[in-house]
Amino acid sequence: MAFIGVGTGFNINAAGTATRSPCIAQKTSYLRVLTGVGTAHVAIGTFPTAVVTDTVVTNQQPEILTIGQPISQPINEVTTPRVQAGAVGICTLTVPEGYGNQMKAGSLIGLQVKTGSGSTDNQTYWNLTNLYVQSVQIHRVNTGVSGNGFTDKLTVTGDFVTQNVQTAGIQTGLLSGNTLEARSAFKMSAYTGGNEGAVYAQQVQITGG
């Protein structure tokens, strides 16, 4: 099977207790995994903890795992995060009217600012990762313009303080012309049952036989 590597690979040090990777922005549907120890068990998800019943990867053969379709979603409105204990905050993201929402409760996402023409600030402090979608609610709107009359609001939690050195938290919503793009993300966990060693992974794009 032919493939092309996408983005930067990563590795985690697996051992007798499960180890979890940082949050990884999803770019493709496939993850190529190989291990430097004899056998490792691998789990992928929001907060995965690999156990002996999870997918087995050996050092004899790399495996390509399906991790689902990458998802992106435009966001045209945000509330400023309410920061709680331990730098964890909570805010609401609004999907524009007429756009179908693909983000699901229980998933991980990252945010990237899309700077509009005439904007006075790139607002790079809104470029965030490792945010958790706590809930999704559908709201009825009456804009009087084209659309389906409904919009989804995503309640997300995460670190809105230390990621971009906003010591008081993010104090400003989106400026006129700016939008956000939300993208799906994941974490990988590995467990060896005893032997310590690295488990390597990289997202790949399948290109043919």
Number of C-alpha atoms within 10 A of each C-alpha: 7 9 15 11 15 15 13 9 15 16 19 19 19 27 19 12 15 19 18 22 17 14 19 20 20 25 19 20 17 23 24 18 22 23 27 17 18 13 20 30 23 29 21 21 16 17 18 18 20 23 19 13 9 16 15 16 23 17 15 12 10 14 18 20 16 13 15 12 12 14 17 18 19 20 25 19 19 19 16 18 22 16 19 13 6 9 16 17 20 20 17 21 21 22 26 18 21 13 15 14 21 12 21 15 14 15 19 29 28 23 23 19 19 19 19 14 9 9 12 12 13 15 19 12 18 21 18 18 23 24 24 23 21 16 16 19 11 13 12 11 12 10 11 7 8 8 14 14 14 18 20 23 21 24 20 22 22 21 21 29 19 13 17 15 11 12 11 11 22 20 10 13 14 20 16 15 14 21 21 23 17 24 21 25 22 21 20 25 25 34 29 28 16 12 13 17 19 18 28 17 20 19 27 21 16 15 9 7 6
